[in-house]
Amino acid sequence: MKDFYSLYTHGFARIAAVSPAVTPGKPLANASSIILAAQQASAQGAVLAAFPALAVSGASLEDLYFQDALLEQSYRALEQIRLASQDLTPMLVVGAPLRSSQALYSCAVVIHRGYVLGAVPQQAFSAGSYGSRYFAPGASLARQSLEYPYPTIPYDDADWLEDLPAAESARLVYQLDKDSIPCSPGLYFSATDLPGFSFTIDFAGNNGANSTAAESDPAALTVRLDASPAVAGSWRQPQQAALVDSARSRGAILYVNAGAWESSTSAAWASSAFIVENGSLLANSGFGAEAGGAGFPTASEPIITYADIDLDGIALARRSAPGFTDAASVGAPGMPAALAVDYPEIPFQLGVPDMAELGKSVQDLRRPLPRFPFQEDHGHPIDPEEVLNLQASALQTRLRAIGQPKIVLGVSGGLDSTQALLVAVTACDRAGISRDNILAFTLPGFATSQGTKSNAYALCQALGVPLEEIDIRPAGMQILSDLGHPYAHGEPVYDVTFENVQAGLRADYLFRIAGQRGGIVLGTGDLSESSLGWATFGVGDHICHYNVNAGLPKTSMQGLIRWVIGTSRFGEEANAALQAILDTEISPELVPADAQGAMQSTQQQIGPYELQDFHLYWLMRGYKPAKIAFLAYHAWHDATREAGWPQGYTGARHEYSIGEIKHWLGIFVRRFFSQQFKRSTSPNGPEILPGGSLGPLGAWRMPSDISSEAWLADLAEVPEE
């Protein structure tokens, strides 16, 4: 069995953007710095380490690039790096000046396990840019080669892939005289032993070629090298461009710029590196405030920025967007002919690192992993006010369309009905109509606690919403008696019929009231309950006229109510009631408390909502249960890890073992599949969050009669501890 705790088992790949300590004009010393950083990246389990443009020679040498002494030393430095790479895991992408008989090129040289696999020249330069004075544009080198004075890989040897892992065998196939290396824009490097790991190389300042090529780049990763001086704020443009390009390509981009060790004769330099994926920033180290000023090093140690890119996630995102496949097959629309890129492939055998051998300290997942993913969008917190206004606007639109009926709402004193009430109040306020148009009812049954009932009264009073009470117990007892249910004869039998009679009566009363008083029943069920089928089908809380909570999971609802309290949007009296509701155990209150006073707990039956919402988010993105469990473990196994908690989070901080995660994920998968029939017939309701929703008219489509067997078989691969 594969190592469950290895990121490589689950389709991730660790990459490193390196700003080495370089000395302009001293290639051999720079080679030592590059080798040191490559060794560190290898020890951290990285499979690729990229260095800035011209890192071998230095990026600030100006007319000295035309000196043969410098160029010869640069080639010798590359040979030192090649020799050192034999015992290192990562692919090394190293910026260096390379020459032909007629021109000089700024290239990215790709080195791995003692081989020079190829070089990618900077394709074009912006007019008047720093490099255009010294280097020829590489667009003319499409599918060409450059002479190289040291041993390279023999591309005419069909068996070279088999020999690649063995350094001793590899040495035997070198051609020890002058050779050549593939040198072309768009070289496509693909691993044969790590599915989905492939990369291309470009350069910042490629005169617009980067963005126009983004949609047609077939690689999971683009390595983007730069050698640009810094001015205040200059880190923003490449980062913003990369975020846009990665969103278009649905891939990852590693960017690294020449750093603070360059010559300051006429410019300032600052190290800058970041890694983005599908429009989200994974890691950042530079000279902006967001990176903590890391781009101004005080020592000669390399600055290494790591991130674990999600190869499976990239593939899933691309498969779900057919337009990407079309663009990749025909080239990006609008690309100038002179900058068009094809992608000649260079396969390589990587040699995936054994993370267990490298030690526990390197096994933590190095990418942002929010515990509440529905509350973020590409790393940015979702605005609770925007969520509330979207819900209220959707309700306003429905009310306008049907003649402004009353809003009939059952208020239990729990989270869902509280959220629906806040939305209804906001909708009335936005429309400039009285809150008296909200007809709120509390419908106590056989297990309603005094606490939740008091919370319902307190909240409605604070919001100025009239609340009426209808005791459903007499009607419930009549139905149970008619059914011959043991409870009607004094026996403590609390089965599903006992529960559903109460849920059905509540829905029945609300619909009859709506018909009598000219209103619509506002639904309260949320996305979390929908995913788990935690609703009474048909005549029960499954049905309503319109459901404003359909696209909101329980954890987002809790976060929104905390925001309402924090902003005192509805006043201090409402704050007290809302806090009491947040502090109350989540329960349907359909079964009386036991002899010890413990009430029915939803989360003890179907799992912690914070965990099940996490599972839902990733399942909707196509992830396998084993990978979801891996992500959940890294997000939830250590409550003291500050990363991943929302800023200013005041709720309880829980943690879960891998065994607990596996248990609750199994329950989630079984219920998610078996309860689809309820979602297929769910009422109208708005999709609110970018995380998606499960309504039958929304983005999620699923048959109601599908077995969960394949998903549970995958989950079985997850260890118990």
C-alpha positions in Angstrom: 0.0 0.0 0.0 1.2 3.5 -0.8 2.2 5.8 2.0 -1.1 7.5 2.9 0.7 10.5 4.5 2.8 11.3 1.5 1.6 14.2 -0.5 2.7 12.4 -3.7 0.2 9.6 -3.0 -2.6 12.1 -3.4 -1.6 13.9 -6.6 0.4 16.8 -5.1 3.9 17.9 -6.1 6.2 20.1 -4.0 8.0 22.8 -6.0 10.5 25.5 -4.9 11.2 29.0 -6.1 14.7 29.9 -5.1 16.4 33.2 -4.8 20.1 32.2 -4.3 22.9 34.4 -3.0 24.6 35.3 -6.3 27.7 37.4 -7.0 27.5 39.1 -10.4 30.4 38.0 -12.6 31.3 35.0 -10.5 29.5 32.0 -12.1 31.5 29.3 -10.2 30.6 30.9 -6.8 27.0 31.2 -8.0 27.0 27.5 -8.9 27.9 26.7 -5.3 25.0 28.8 -4.1 22.6 27.1 -6.5 23.8 23.7 -5.5 23.4 24.5 -1.8 19.8 25.6 -2.4 19.1 22.6 -4.6 20.3 20.3 -1.8 18.0 22.0 0.6 15.1 21.7 -1.7 15.9 18.0 -2.2 15.9 17.5 1.5 12.4 19.0 1.7 11.0 16.6 -0.8 10.7 19.0 -3.7 10.6 17.7 -7.3 11.4 21.0 -9.0 13.5 24.0 -8.0 13.6 27.0 -10.2 16.1 29.8 -10.1 15.9 33.4 -11.5 16.8 34.3 -15.1 20.6 34.7 -15.4 21.2 33.2 -11.9 24.4 31.5 -13.0 26.2 34.7 -14.2 24.3 37.4 -12.4 21.6 39.5 -13.9 23.2 42.9 -13.7 26.4 42.6 -15.8 25.3 44.8 -18.7 28.0 44.8 -21.5 30.0 42.2 -19.7 27.6 39.6 -21.2 29.6 39.9 -24.4 32.8 38.8 -22.7 33.9 35.2 -23.6 35.6 34.8 -20.2 32.2 35.3 -18.5 30.4 32.9 -20.9 33.0 30.2 -20.5 32.8 30.4 -16.7 29.0 30.2 -17.0 29.2 27.0 -18.9 31.7 25.6 -16.4 29.2 26.6 -13.6 26.4 24.7 -15.4 28.7 21.7 -15.5 29.2 21.9 -11.8 25.5 22.0 -11.2 24.9 19.1 -13.6 27.4 16.9 -11.7 25.9 17.8 -8.4 22.4 17.1 -9.6 23.1 13.3 -10.0 22.2 12.7 -6.3 19.4 15.2 -6.1 15.7 14.7 -6.6 14.5 18.0 -8.0 14.4 19.1 -11.6 16.6 22.2 -11.7 15.6 25.1 -13.8 18.5 27.5 -13.9 18.8 30.8 -15.7 22.0 31.3 -17.7 23.4 33.0 -20.8 23.9 30.6 -23.7 25.5 31.4 -27.1 25.3 30.3 -30.6 27.8 31.2 -33.3 25.8 34.4 -34.1 23.8 35.4 -31.0 23.5 35.4 -27.2 20.4 34.1 -25.5 19.0 34.4 -22.0 18.0 30.8 -21.3 16.4 28.5 -18.7 18.6 25.4 -18.6 16.8 22.2 -17.3 19.1 19.8 -15.4 18.1 16.6 -13.7 20.0 13.6 -12.2 23.2 14.4 -14.1 21.6 15.3 -17.4 21.0 18.6 -19.3 17.5 17.9 -20.7 17.2 21.1 -22.7 17.1 24.9 -22.6 14.3 27.4 -23.2 15.3 30.9 -24.5 13.5 34.0 -23.6 11.2 34.3 -26.5 10.9 38.1 -26.8 11.6 41.3 -24.9 9.6 44.4 -24.3 10.8 47.4 -26.2 13.6 49.1 -24.3 13.7 46.4 -21.6 16.9 45.6 -19.7 17.7 42.4 -21.6 16.9 43.5 -25.1 20.3 45.3 -25.4 22.3 42.1 -24.8 20.2 39.1 -25.8 18.6 38.0 -29.0 14.9 37.0 -28.9 14.6 33.2 -28.8 11.5 33.0 -31.0 13.7 32.1 -34.0 14.9 29.0 -32.2 11.7 27.0 -32.4 12.6 23.3 -32.4 16.3 24.1 -32.7 19.4 23.1 -30.7 22.5 24.8 -29.4 26.0 23.6 -29.2 26.9 22.7 -25.6 30.6 22.1 -24.6 29.9 19.5 -21.9 28.2 16.0 -21.9 24.5 16.1 -22.5 21.7 13.6 -22.8 21.9 11.4 -26.0 18.5 12.0 -27.5 19.2 9.4 -30.2 19.3 6.7 -27.6 15.9 5.2 -27.2 16.7 3.5 -23.9 17.8 6.6 -22.0 14.6 6.8 -19.9 15.4 3.3 -18.5 18.9 4.4 -17.5 17.9 7.7 -16.0 17.5 6.7 -12.4 20.9 5.0 -12.2 23.7 7.6 -12.0 26.4 5.1 -12.8 24.7 3.7 -15.9 23.8 7.3 -16.9 27.5 8.3 -17.1 28.2 5.5 -19.6 25.9 7.0 -22.2 27.4 10.4 -22.3 29.0 11.7 -25.5 32.2 13.2 -24.1 32.9 15.6 -27.0 31.1 18.7 -28.1 27.3 18.1 -28.2 24.1 20.0 -28.5 21.0 20.5 -26.4 17.4 21.1 -27.5 16.8 24.8 -27.3 13.4 26.0 -28.1 10.5 28.1 -26.8 7.7 25.9 -25.4 9.7 22.8 -24.5 7.2 20.6 -22.6 8.8 18.5 -19.8 6.6 15.6 -18.5 7.3 13.1 -15.8 6.7 9.4 -16.6 6.4 8.4 -13.0 4.4 11.2 -11.4 1.0 11.4 -13.2 0.1 14.9 -14.2 3.5 16.5 -13.4 4.6 18.5 -16.4 5.9 22.0 -16.9 6.8 24.6 -19.5 9.0 27.6 -19.1 8.5 31.3 -19.9 10.0 34.6 -18.9 8.4 37.6 -17.5 8.4 40.4 -20.0 7.9 38.1 -23.0 6.2 41.0 -24.7 2.7 39.7 -24.0 3.3 36.1 -25.0 2.7 34.9 -21.5 -0.9 35.9 -21.2 -1.8 35.0 -24.7 -0.3 31.5 -24.3 -1.9 30.8 -21.0 -5.0 29.1 -22.2 -3.1 26.9 -24.7 -0.3 25.7 -22.4 -0.9 22.0 -21.8 1.5 21.7 -18.8 0.3 21.7 -15.2 3.0 24.1 -14.2 4.5 27.1 -15.9 7.9 28.2 -14.6 8.3 31.9 -15.1 11.8 33.4 -14.7 12.6 37.1 -14.4 15.6 39.4 -14.0 14.1 42.8 -13.4 15.3 45.5 -11.0 12.9 46.6 -8.3 11.0 49.8 -7.7 8.5 50.4 -5.0 5.5 48.2 -5.7 7.0 46.5 -8.8 6.2 43.0 -7.3 2.4 43.6 -7.8 2.3 43.5 -11.6 3.9 40.1 -12.1 1.9 38.6 -9.3 -1.4 40.0 -10.6 -0.5 38.8 -14.1 0.3 35.4 -12.9 -3.0 35.1 -10.9 -4.9 36.0 -14.1 -2.8 33.7 -16.3 -3.2 30.8 -13.9 -6.9 31.3 -13.7 -7.1 31.2 -17.5 -4.9 28.1 -17.8 -6.4 26.5 -14.7 -2.8 25.6 -13.8 0.1 26.6 -11.6 2.7 29.3 -12.1 6.0 29.5 -10.3 7.6 33.0 -10.5 11.1 33.9 -9.3 13.0 37.1 -9.9 16.7 38.0 -9.5 17.4 39.2 -6.0 19.0 41.7 -3.7 22.6 40.5 -4.4 22.7 42.0 -7.8 24.7 45.2 -8.6 23.2 48.4 -7.3 25.2 50.6 -9.7 22.1 52.0 -11.4 19.2 50.0 -9.9 17.8 48.5 -6.7 17.1 44.8 -6.6 14.9 42.7 -4.3 14.2 39.0 -4.2 10.7 38.2 -5.2 9.1 34.7 -5.6 5.6 33.3 -5.5 3.6 30.3 -6.6 0.0 30.6 -7.7 -2.5 28.0 -8.8 -5.8 28.5 -10.7 -6.1 32.1 -9.6 -5.1 31.6 -5.9 -1.8 32.5 -4.2 -0.2 29.5 -2.6 3.1 31.0 -1.4 4.8 34.3 -1.5 8.2 35.7 -0.5 9.2 39.1 -1.7 9.7 42.7 -0.7 6.1 43.7 -0.4 4.4 44.1 2.9 2.3 41.0 2.2 5.5 38.9 2.2 6.9 40.5 5.3 9.8 42.1 3.5 11.5 38.7 3.0 13.0 40.0 -0.3 15.6 42.0 1.6 17.9 39.3 3.0 20.5 40.1 5.6 22.5 36.9 5.1 23.9 34.9 2.2 21.5 32.1 2.7 19.1 31.3 -0.2 15.4 32.3 0.1 13.4 29.3 -0.8 9.6 29.5 -1.4 7.8 26.1 -1.3 4.3 25.1 -2.3 2.6 21.8 -3.0 0.7 22.2 -6.2 -2.4 20.0 -6.8 -1.9 18.1 -10.0 -5.2 16.2 -9.6 -7.0 19.5 -8.9 -5.6 21.1 -12.0 -6.6 18.1 -14.2 -10.1 18.1 -12.7 -10.5 21.8 -13.3 -9.4 21.5 -16.9 -11.7 18.4 -17.5 -14.7 20.4 -16.2 -13.9 23.2 -18.7 -14.0 21.8 -22.2 -13.0 25.2 -23.6 -9.6 24.7 -22.1 -9.1 21.5 -24.1 -10.2 23.2 -27.3 -7.7 26.1 -26.7 -4.9 23.7 -25.9 -5.5 21.8 -29.2 -5.6 24.8 -31.5 -3.5 27.5 -29.7 -4.6 30.6 -27.8 -6.8 32.8 -29.9 -5.3 36.1 -30.9 -1.6 35.1 -30.4 0.7 36.9 -32.8 2.2 34.5 -35.3 5.7 35.4 -34.4 5.0 34.4 -30.8 3.1 31.2 -31.5 4.4 28.3 -29.4 4.2 24.6 -30.0 5.1 22.2 -27.3 7.8 19.6 -28.2 7.8 17.0 -25.4 10.8 16.0 -23.4 9.8 13.1 -21.0 11.8 12.4 -17.9 11.8 9.9 -15.1 11.6 11.9 -11.9 12.2 9.5 -9.0 9.5 10.5 -6.6 10.9 11.1 -3.1 10.1 8.9 -0.2 8.6 11.5 2.2 8.7 9.1 5.2 12.4 8.7 4.8 12.9 12.5 4.8 11.2 12.8 8.2 8.0 14.0 9.7 8.9 17.7 9.6 8.7 17.8 5.8 5.3 16.0 5.5 3.0 19.0 6.4 1.1 20.1 3.3 2.6 23.4 2.1 -0.4 25.3 0.6 -3.3 27.2 2.2 -5.9 24.9 3.5 -8.8 26.6 5.1 -10.8 24.6 7.6 -14.0 26.3 6.3 -13.5 26.3 2.6 -17.0 27.6 1.8 -16.0 30.8 3.6 -13.2 31.7 1.1 -12.9 32.4 -2.6 -9.3 32.0 -4.0 -7.8 32.8 -0.6 -10.0 35.8 0.1 -12.7 35.7 2.8 -16.3 35.8 1.6 -17.9 39.0 2.8 -20.8 38.1 5.2 -22.7 41.3 4.4 -22.6 40.4 0.7 -24.0 36.9 1.5 -26.8 38.3 3.6 -27.7 40.9 0.9 -27.7 38.3 -1.9 -30.1 36.1 0.1 -32.3 39.0 0.9 -32.2 40.2 -2.8 -33.2 36.7 -4.0 -36.1 36.7 -1.5 -37.2 40.2 -2.6 -37.2 39.1 -6.2 -39.4 36.1 -5.5 -41.8 38.2 -3.4 -42.1 40.8 -6.1 -42.8 38.2 -8.8 -45.8 36.8 -6.9 -47.4 40.0 -5.6 -45.6 40.7 -2.3 -47.2 38.0 -0.1 -46.6 37.6 3.6 -43.5 35.6 4.8 -44.5 32.7 6.9 -41.6 31.3 8.9 -41.2 28.7 11.6 -38.8 30.0 14.2 -37.4 27.2 16.4 -34.5 29.1 18.2 -32.0 27.1 16.1 -29.4 28.2 13.5 -31.3 27.6 10.3 -34.5 29.4 11.2 -32.5 32.2 12.8 -30.6 32.8 9.5 -33.9 32.7 7.5 -35.4 35.2 9.9 -32.4 37.6 9.5 -32.7 37.3 5.7 -36.5 38.0 5.9 -35.9 41.1 8.1 -33.2 42.3 5.8 -35.4 41.9 2.7 -38.2 43.8 4.4 -35.9 46.6 5.4 -34.4 46.8 1.9 -37.9 46.9 0.4 -39.0 49.6 2.9 -41.9 47.5 4.2 -42.8 46.7 7.8 -41.4 43.7 9.5 -45.0 42.9 10.5 -45.1 41.2 7.0 -43.1 38.4 8.6 -45.5 35.9 10.3 -43.3 34.0 12.7 -44.5 30.9 14.5 -42.9 28.7 17.1 -44.3 25.2 17.1 -43.2 23.3 20.2 -43.4 19.5 20.1 -42.6 16.6 22.4 -38.9 17.5 22.8 -38.8 21.3 22.5 -36.5 22.7 25.2 -37.2 25.8 27.2 -33.9 27.1 26.0 -34.5 27.1 22.3 -38.1 28.3 22.8 -36.8 31.2 24.9 -34.2 32.0 22.2 -36.9 32.2 19.6 -39.0 34.6 21.6 -36.0 36.7 22.5 -34.8 37.0 18.9 -38.2 37.9 17.5 -38.7 40.5 20.2 -35.3 42.1 19.5 -36.0 42.2 15.8 -39.5 43.6 16.2 -41.1 40.5 14.5 -44.4 39.3 15.9 -44.2 35.6 17.1 -47.2 33.3 17.6 -47.1 29.9 19.3 -49.0 26.7 18.3 -48.5 23.7 20.4 -48.4 20.7 18.0 -48.4 18.1 20.8 -52.2 17.5 20.9 -52.4 17.0 17.1 -49.2 14.9 17.2 -50.7 12.7 19.9 -53.9 12.2 17.9 -51.9 11.1 14.8 -49.8 8.7 16.9 -52.9 7.3 18.5 -54.5 6.9 15.1 -51.4 5.0 13.9 -51.4 2.8 17.0 -47.9 4.1 17.9 -46.6 2.9 21.3 -45.9 6.4 22.4 -49.6 7.2 22.4 -50.0 4.5 25.0 -47.3 5.8 27.3 -44.3 3.8 26.0 -41.0 5.7 25.4 -40.6 4.7 21.8 -38.9 7.4 19.8 -38.6 6.0 16.3 -38.5 7.7 12.9 -42.4 7.8 12.8 -42.4 9.6 16.2 -39.9 12.2 14.7 -41.6 12.6 11.4 -45.0 13.1 12.8 -43.7 16.3 14.5 -41.7 17.5 11.4 -44.7 16.9 9.2 -47.1 18.7 11.5 -44.9 21.8 11.6 -44.8 21.9 7.8 -48.5 21.3 7.6 -49.4 24.1 10.0 -47.1 26.5 8.2 -48.6 25.7 4.8 -52.1 26.0 6.0 -51.3 29.3 7.7 -49.7 30.6 4.4 -52.9 29.7 2.5 -55.1 31.3 5.2 -53.2 34.5 5.5 -51.9 35.0 2.0 -48.2 34.1 2.4 -45.5 31.8 1.3 -43.6 29.4 3.6 -40.0 30.4 3.8 -37.7 27.4 4.0 -34.9 27.1 6.5 -33.0 23.9 5.5 -29.3 24.5 4.7 -26.7 23.1 2.3 -25.2 20.9 4.9 -28.5 19.2 5.7 -29.2 18.8 2.0 -25.9 17.1 1.4 -26.6 14.6 4.2 -30.3 14.2 3.6 -31.0 15.5 7.1 -34.6 16.5 6.4 -38.1 14.9 6.5 -39.0 14.2 2.9 -42.2 15.5 1.4 -44.5 16.9 4.1 -41.7 18.0 6.4 -38.8 20.4 6.6 -37.8 19.2 3.1 -40.5 21.3 1.5 -41.4 25.0 1.3 -42.3 27.7 -1.2 -38.8 29.2 -1.3 -35.6 28.4 0.5 -33.1 31.2 1.1 -30.7 28.9 2.9 -30.4 26.3 0.2 -26.9 27.5 -0.8 -25.5 28.1 2.6 -23.7 25.4 4.7 -24.0 25.4 8.4 -20.5 26.6 9.0 -21.0 29.6 6.8 -24.2 30.3 8.7 -22.4 30.3 12.0 -19.8 32.6 10.6 -22.4 35.0 9.3 -24.2 35.1 12.6 -20.9 35.8 14.4 -20.4 38.7 12.0 -23.9 40.1 12.7 -23.0 40.0 16.4 -19.7 41.6 15.8 -21.2 44.5 13.8 -24.2 44.9 16.1 -26.3 45.1 13.0 -29.5 44.5 14.8 -28.7 45.9 18.2 -27.4 44.6 21.5 -30.6 42.8 22.5 -30.5 40.8 19.2 -26.8 40.1 19.8 -27.5 38.4 23.2 -30.2 36.2 21.6 -27.9 35.3 18.6 -25.1 34.4 20.9 -27.3 32.1 22.9 -28.4 30.4 19.7 -24.8 29.9 18.6 -24.0 28.4 22.0 -26.9 25.9 21.9 -26.2 22.3 20.8 -27.5 21.7 17.3 -30.5 19.5 17.6 -33.8 18.8 15.7 -35.4 18.5 19.2 -37.7 15.6 18.1 -36.7 13.2 20.8 -37.0 14.1 24.5 -33.8 14.4 26.6 -32.6 11.3 28.3 -32.5 10.6 32.0 -29.3 12.6 32.4 -30.8 15.5 30.6 -28.8 15.1 27.4 -30.7 16.3 24.4 -30.8 14.8 20.9 -27.6 15.8 19.1 -27.5 16.1 15.3 -23.7 16.0 15.1 -23.5 12.8 17.2 -25.6 11.1 14.6 -24.4 12.5 11.3 -21.0 14.0 12.2 -19.5 17.4 13.1 -20.8 19.9 10.6 -17.4 21.6 10.4 -16.0 18.3 9.1 -18.9 17.3 6.9 -18.9 20.7 5.2 -15.2 20.3 4.5 -15.9 16.8 3.0 -18.8 18.3 0.9 -16.7 21.1 -0.5 -14.0 18.7 -1.8 -16.4 16.0 -3.0 -18.2 18.5 -5.2 -14.8 19.2 -6.8 -14.4 15.6 -7.9 -11.8 14.5 -5.3 -11.6 10.9 -4.2 -12.5 10.1 -0.6 -8.9 9.1 0.3 -7.7 12.4 -0.9 -10.4 14.2 0.9 -9.4 12.4 4.1 -5.8 13.4 3.5 -6.8 17.1 3.2 -9.1 16.8 6.2 -6.3 15.4 8.2 -3.9 18.2 7.4 -6.7 20.8 8.0 -8.1 19.3 11.3 -5.6 17.1 13.1 -4.0 20.0 15.0 -6.3 22.7 16.5 -3.3 24.7 17.7 -2.1 25.3 14.1 -3.2 28.9 13.5 -3.1 28.7 9.7 -6.5 27.7 8.3 -8.7 29.4 11.0 -10.6 32.4 9.7 -9.2 35.7 10.9 -10.7 36.7 14.3 -12.4 33.3 14.7 -14.1 33.0 18.0 -15.8 29.6 17.8 -14.6 26.4 19.5 -11.4 24.9 18.0 -11.7 21.2 17.5 -9.3 18.6 16.1 -9.9 15.2 14.6 -7.7 12.1 14.2 -7.5 10.3 10.9 -9.7 7.5 12.4 -12.4 10.0 13.3 -12.2 11.6 9.9 -12.5 8.2 8.1 -15.5 7.3 10.2 -17.4 10.5 9.6 -16.4 10.7 5.9 -17.9 7.2 5.5 -21.2 8.3 6.9 -21.1 11.4 4.7 -20.4 9.4 1.5 -23.2 6.9 2.3 -25.8 9.6 3.1 -24.7 11.8 0.2 -25.5 9.1 -2.3 -28.5 7.6 -0.6 -30.3 10.9 0.0 -29.9 12.4 -3.5 -33.6 11.8 -4.2 -34.4 14.5 -1.7 -32.2 17.0 -3.5 -33.7 16.1 -6.9 -37.1 17.4 -5.7 -35.9 20.3 -3.5 -37.7 23.7 -3.7 -36.3 26.7 -5.5 -33.5 28.6 -3.7 -30.5 30.7 -4.6 -26.9 29.6 -5.1 -25.0 32.0 -2.9 -21.4 30.9 -2.5 -18.7 30.2 -5.1 -18.3 26.8 -3.4 -21.5 25.7 -5.1 -24.8 24.3 -4.1 -26.8 21.1 -4.7 -30.2 22.4 -6.0 -31.6 20.4 -9.0 -31.4 23.5 -11.2 -27.9 24.5 -10.2 -24.4 23.5 -11.2 -24.6 20.1 -9.5 -26.4 17.3 -11.4 -26.6 13.8 -10.1 -28.9 10.7 -10.5 -30.9 9.6 -7.5 -30.2 5.9 -7.8 -26.4 5.6 -7.8 -24.5 3.3 -5.5 -21.7 4.7 -3.3 -19.7 1.5 -3.6 -16.8 2.8 -5.7 -16.3 5.8 -3.3 -16.4 3.6 -0.2 -13.9 1.3 -1.8 -11.5 4.2 -2.2 -12.2 5.3 1.4 -11.2 1.8 2.6 -7.6 2.7 1.7 -7.5 5.3 4.5 -5.7 4.0 7.6 -7.4 4.0 11.0 -4.5 5.7 12.7 
